[in-house]
């Protein structure tokens, strides 16, 4: 019973550390109770130890996942349950593997293995087909941007390492105190934690950049506030065009270089790629450019491409009937007076209806019932490169669509391709007025710090607004608000260490985890 209570405490500590409602410092001790429960079982003569450790870990991580991401249920009940159950399972398997290795090596090696293995797990969650990095530990500090200015060097993996290392240090000291009852151990622990937690925060204070730039662009973000369950797919593109024009008109300035953003798939009727020039979306672009020839437009659109040549299909093409396939795109359209219309196709896809992972295995079992976090209803087709669109002033803007903004190293590719602004277009209305849209907004601050780029964000509803390169909020909207926001957004250049080298911490962790695993396999069990 004692171990069950410890597992529950860990789950609650991790859950209540999470943004945007939580106290992030709780993450520094979130794993400690569970580590004590595992240690108790590892050093007690009992049967089925592995199953018991797995069960306790699953209890902890299930509590964490439910409280932090319950809002998935509001998109689709099955999808929400599947995501929570599956992610808790994966986390528990990581902890079980740690337990197995810990029985064979000393404390330093086992603790290092836990840290490295968890970082490997987080990296996997960024890249495999069941990608769901929402609860990667480095995200926990998205509301404490003054603590993590060094993310420009490490990315969020630096935060994950910080959390894991702090937990291990605290656990080791409390374990020694429990064994020796020496209060000086607690004093030394206090001093250690001043260093472990305080030094990174102090570094953050010292490297905090000056904000503001000599070069700015007048930026408008639109939040049309269309209910996706009742209105979005029942409103024609003509009506959408009128609404966007109405919202933006008060801020359009003749012959001033401006950037206008509208949300993901705001034009939702489904436009054929070869018919775009005749679409209502293109008419909207033309009309806006008549009002201001110096305007740069970026907005979302649902597009499709019919394929009749079998040699042109890809694994992401949707079969319609014999001889006909469709490429379905969740796209961003960029338009200004100086260039032809350009497109970017969303390429980090939501697990499930945008990207059906491992189709040959799962589709016969699950059919089309998967996670829906705000996509449409077909397999999406992606593109290889991260496109940065060049604006009238020779600066460039990154078209980041919805879920893509959760991926740190992925976003750096836009910056390496020349982006001076991160433009996020999204539709966060699928989750209702929950933590879902608040966390999604908060994570955009991490991308600003990592890349040292200002962020302009246009949400159908949720939170739209502007974030500076230090993660500070310049202006933001409320949920369920129909509004347009306007700001002089700074244009920044230069490349951070993280932009240049990406998730190098996870790459180091892969080698370390493999080395310790091989070491554990080749030696006998040892006592701590």
PyMOL commands that set and color helices and strands:
alter all, ss='L'
color gray80, all
select helices_A, chain A and resi 2-15+24-28+32-42+49-74+77-102+107-127+133-135+137-141+145-147+151-154+156-180+183-207+232-234+237-249+273-278+280-291+310-312+359-366+402-406+408-416+429-431+435-451+497-501+504-521
alter helices_A, ss='H'
color red, helices_A
select strands_A, chain A and resi 216-223+258-261+267-272+295-307+318-321+324-335+342-345+388-390+396-401+419-426+454-459+465-467+473-476+483-490
alter strands_A, ss='S'
color yellow, strands_A
deselect
rebuild
show_as cartoon
